[in-house]
Amino acid sequence: MPEPQEPEGAIAGTGMGGAMDLAVSEATTLEKGPGPSGGPQGKPRSLWSDAWRDLRRNPVFIISGLVILFLVVISLWPSLIASGNPLKCDLAKAQEGSQPGHPFGFDGQGCDVYTRTVYGARTSVTVGVCATLGVAILGSVLGGLAGFFGGFWDSILSRITDVFFAIPVVLGGLVLLSVVTSNTVWPVIGFMVLLGWPQISRIARGSVITAKQNDYVQAAKALGASHSRQLLRHIAPNAVAPVIVVATIALGTYIALEATLSYLGVGLKPPTVSWGIDISAASAYIRQAPHMLLWPAGALALTVLAFIMLGDAVRDALDPKLR
């Protein structure tokens, strides 16, 4: 049977508070008995099957998922909808508006804005996905070990986490990336992982601390299960849901951060095609040619919004208190 709802206000949101509440409640409802739609009588339902059923019925998840799927497709195969070269420019057409074959017009260098907007999705999605994977893996490992072993290791890792939390992200990017001469996405991704893992680490730590108190974990420990078996088989499946929620929302945040750093001149640099670079270049022509700013900024806003909406839908599906 579903868990009774908590009083209003029990969920703190999609940030650390909401994720920690999710960690507390989802471990106790991972395996439930049959409900009204729980399938054959006596067959247990898992949190994941219930979450997937709810997601398939959620229009927010469907809409945001379709937008993200479209972005992934054009990131992998941009030539499907843009046949031009994003680096091919014609100064004679600089700042010109929409015309046949060039629906978004041209930028200050005479480059096709439509083609650059399509190819810019590849850079943004690559940075966002790689940074999120790096942050999720590093933060989950460190936070999980701290929560599982506790004591000295927990204290050390918690103090290290506090140090990284104290560094402002944008200011840190201005300082660290200003000395980097590489023209690839990897320094930017590395910077995001370096300063982004503490949030995931804290959430993973709290989830593991909650999950390891469950009876089945204590039973496995009493039966002589190794630390790795306890972590990977019994604790990780019950502690991963809050990490997934935060990582999904963080992906959109990292895409926006890449654009911000590129706009400030310390992120990606030409000739790399990036929405942040195009927005930075368009800011000098905003009065004469506002279309130069409209399309890359609109694509960036739509992408970030889609990932935030997806994260909210996933949080609602994985949180038993909202059932």
C-alpha positions in Angstrom: 0.0 0.0 0.0 1.3 3.5 -0.6 2.8 5.5 2.2 0.5 8.1 3.9 1.4 11.6 2.9 3.5 13.7 5.2 2.3 17.2 6.3 2.5 19.9 3.7 6.0 21.4 3.5 7.9 18.1 4.2 9.6 18.3 0.9 12.2 21.1 0.7 12.5 21.2 -3.1 14.8 19.9 -5.7 17.9 21.1 -3.9 19.8 19.4 -1.1 17.0 19.6 1.4 14.5 17.8 -1.0 17.1 15.3 -2.0 17.9 14.4 1.6 14.2 14.0 2.4 13.9 11.8 -0.6 16.8 9.7 0.6 15.2 9.2 4.0 11.8 8.0 2.6 12.7 6.1 -0.6 14.8 3.5 1.1 11.8 2.4 3.2 9.5 2.1 0.2 11.8 0.5 -2.3 9.9 -2.8 -2.1 6.2 -2.5 -1.4 3.3 -5.0 -1.6 0.7 -4.9 -4.4 -1.4 -1.9 -4.8 -4.3 -0.9 -6.9 -2.2 -1.1 -10.1 0.6 -3.3 -8.7 0.2 -6.1 -11.2 -0.5 -9.8 -10.2 -1.7 -10.4 -6.6 1.3 -10.8 -4.2 3.9 -9.5 -6.7 6.0 -6.7 -5.1 6.4 -3.4 -6.8 9.7 -1.5 -6.8 10.2 2.2 -6.5 11.7 2.2 -10.0 8.7 0.5 -11.7 6.3 2.8 -9.9 8.5 5.8 -10.9 8.6 4.8 -14.6 4.8 4.3 -14.6 4.3 7.8 -13.2 6.8 9.3 -15.6 5.1 7.9 -18.7 1.9 9.6 -17.5 3.5 12.9 -16.8 3.2 15.4 -19.7 6.1 17.5 -18.2 8.4 14.5 -18.5 7.2 13.7 -22.0 7.6 17.2 -23.4 11.0 17.9 -21.8 12.1 14.4 -22.8 11.2 15.0 -26.4 13.0 18.4 -26.4 16.1 16.8 -24.9 15.9 13.9 -27.4 15.8 16.3 -30.3 18.9 18.2 -28.9 20.8 14.9 -28.5 20.0 13.9 -32.1 21.1 17.2 -33.6 24.2 17.2 -31.4 25.2 13.8 -32.9 24.1 14.5 -36.4 23.7 18.3 -36.9 23.9 17.9 -40.7 20.4 16.3 -40.6 18.9 19.8 -40.3 21.8 22.1 -41.2 23.8 21.5 -44.4 26.0 24.6 -44.1 29.4 25.1 -42.6 29.2 27.0 -39.3 32.7 28.5 -39.9 32.0 29.7 -43.4 31.3 33.4 -43.4 30.7 36.2 -45.9 31.4 39.7 -44.7 29.2 41.1 -47.4 26.2 39.6 -45.6 27.2 40.7 -42.1 24.2 41.5 -39.8 21.7 40.8 -42.5 18.3 39.4 -41.5 16.4 36.4 -42.5 16.3 35.4 -46.1 15.6 32.2 -48.2 18.0 29.4 -47.1 19.1 31.4 -44.0 16.1 31.7 -41.7 17.9 33.1 -38.7 20.0 35.7 -40.7 23.7 36.3 -40.4 26.0 37.4 -37.6 28.6 40.2 -37.4 31.1 38.2 -39.4 28.6 37.1 -42.0 28.2 33.5 -40.6 24.8 31.8 -40.9 23.2 32.1 -37.4 20.9 29.1 -38.0 23.9 26.8 -38.8 25.9 28.0 -35.8 22.9 27.6 -33.5 22.4 24.0 -34.6 26.1 23.1 -34.3 26.4 25.0 -31.0 24.1 22.3 -29.5 26.8 19.7 -29.9 29.2 21.7 -27.8 26.7 22.5 -25.1 25.4 19.0 -24.8 28.9 17.5 -24.7 30.0 19.9 -21.9 26.9 19.3 -19.9 26.8 15.5 -20.2 30.6 15.0 -19.5 30.6 17.5 -16.6 27.5 15.9 -15.1 28.9 12.4 -15.4 32.2 13.4 -13.8 30.5 15.3 -11.0 28.1 12.4 -10.3 30.8 9.7 -10.3 33.3 11.6 -8.2 30.7 13.0 -5.8 29.0 9.7 -5.3 32.2 7.8 -4.7 33.6 10.3 -2.2 30.2 10.9 -0.5 29.3 7.3 -0.4 32.6 6.3 1.2 32.3 9.1 3.8 28.8 8.1 4.7 29.5 4.3 4.8 32.8 4.4 6.9 32.1 7.5 8.9 34.5 8.5 11.6 37.9 9.8 10.6 37.3 9.5 6.8 33.9 11.2 7.1 35.5 14.1 8.9 38.3 14.6 6.4 36.1 14.4 3.3 33.5 16.7 4.9 36.1 19.3 5.6 37.4 19.0 2.0 33.9 19.4 0.7 33.4 22.6 2.8 36.6 24.1 1.3 35.3 23.6 -2.3 31.8 24.8 -1.3 33.4 28.1 -0.3 34.8 28.8 -3.8 32.4 31.0 -5.9 31.9 29.1 -9.2 32.0 32.0 -11.6 34.9 33.8 -9.8 36.8 30.5 -9.6 36.3 30.1 -13.4 37.6 33.6 -14.1 40.7 32.8 -12.1 41.4 29.2 -13.1 40.4 29.3 -16.7 42.1 32.6 -17.5 45.5 30.8 -17.4 44.4 28.0 -19.7 45.4 28.2 -23.4 43.8 25.1 -24.6 41.0 25.6 -27.2 39.1 22.4 -26.3 36.1 21.7 -24.1 38.1 19.6 -21.6 39.5 22.4 -19.4 36.0 23.8 -19.0 34.6 20.3 -18.1 37.5 19.7 -15.7 36.8 23.0 -13.9 33.1 22.1 -13.6 33.9 18.7 -12.1 36.5 20.2 -9.7 34.0 22.7 -8.2 30.7 20.7 -8.8 31.3 17.4 -7.0 30.7 18.7 -3.4 26.9 19.0 -3.8 26.6 15.5 -5.1 29.0 14.3 -2.4 26.8 15.7 0.4 23.7 14.2 -1.0 25.3 10.8 -1.6 26.7 10.9 2.0 23.3 11.5 3.5 21.6 8.9 1.4 24.2 6.3 2.3 24.0 7.1 6.0 20.2 6.6 5.8 20.3 3.5 3.7 22.9 1.7 5.9 20.6 1.8 8.9 18.0 -0.4 7.2 17.4 -3.9 8.6 18.4 -5.7 5.4 21.8 -3.9 5.4 22.4 -4.8 9.0 21.4 -8.4 8.3 23.9 -8.6 5.4 26.5 -7.2 7.7 25.7 -9.8 10.4 26.0 -12.5 7.8 29.5 -11.4 6.9 28.9 -9.5 3.7 32.0 -7.6 2.6 32.0 -3.8 2.5 31.9 -3.8 -1.3 28.9 -6.1 -1.3 27.0 -4.0 1.3 27.7 -0.9 -0.7 27.0 -2.1 -4.2 24.2 -4.6 -3.7 22.3 -3.3 -0.7 23.0 0.4 -0.2 23.7 1.9 -3.6 20.3 0.9 -5.1 18.6 2.7 -2.3 20.8 5.7 -2.2 21.1 6.6 -5.9 17.7 8.2 -6.5 18.5 11.6 -4.9 21.8 11.7 -6.9 19.9 11.1 -10.2 17.5 13.9 -9.4 20.1 16.5 -8.6 22.4 15.4 -11.5 19.5 15.8 -14.0 18.9 19.3 -12.9 22.7 20.0 -12.7 23.1 19.1 -16.4 21.1 22.1 -17.4 23.0 24.2 -14.9 26.4 23.2 -16.4 25.2 24.0 -19.9 24.3 27.5 -18.7 27.6 27.8 -16.8 29.6 27.0 -20.0 27.7 29.7 -21.8 28.4 32.1 -19.0 32.1 31.4 -18.9 32.3 31.6 -22.7 30.4 34.9 -22.6 32.9 36.3 -20.1 35.8 35.2 -22.4 37.3 32.5 -20.2 35.4 29.5 -21.3 35.4 28.2 -24.9 37.1 30.3 -27.5 36.7 30.8 -31.3 36.7 29.0 -33.7 34.8 26.6 -31.4 31.1 26.9 -32.1 29.2 27.7 -28.9 26.0 29.4 -27.8 28.0 31.3 -25.2 30.5 32.6 -27.8 27.7 33.6 -30.2 25.8 35.4 -27.4 29.0 37.3 -26.4 29.6 38.3 -30.0 26.0 39.3 -30.5 25.9 41.6 -27.5 27.9 44.3 -29.5 25.2 44.3 -32.2 22.0 44.1 -30.1 20.6 47.3 -31.3 21.5 46.9 -35.0 20.8 43.2 -35.3 18.9 41.7 -32.4 18.3 38.5 -34.3 22.0 37.6 -33.6 21.2 37.4 -29.9 17.7 36.0 -30.1 18.4 32.6 -31.5 21.4 31.3 -29.6 20.0 32.8 -26.3 16.6 31.2 -27.0 18.2 27.8 -27.7 20.2 28.1 -24.5 17.1 29.0 -22.4 15.0 26.2 -23.9 17.7 23.6 -23.2 18.2 24.7 -19.6 14.5 24.8 -19.0 14.0 21.3 -20.5 16.6 19.8 -18.2 15.1 21.5 -15.1 11.6 20.3 -16.0 13.0 16.8 -16.5 14.6 16.9 -13.1 11.4 18.1 -11.5 9.5 15.3 -13.1 12.0 12.7 -12.0 12.0 14.1 -8.5 8.2 13.8 -8.3 8.3 10.3 -9.6 11.0 9.1 -7.2 9.6 10.8 -4.1 7.2 8.4 -2.2 5.9 11.3 -0.2 4.3 12.8 -3.3 2.4 9.6 -4.2 
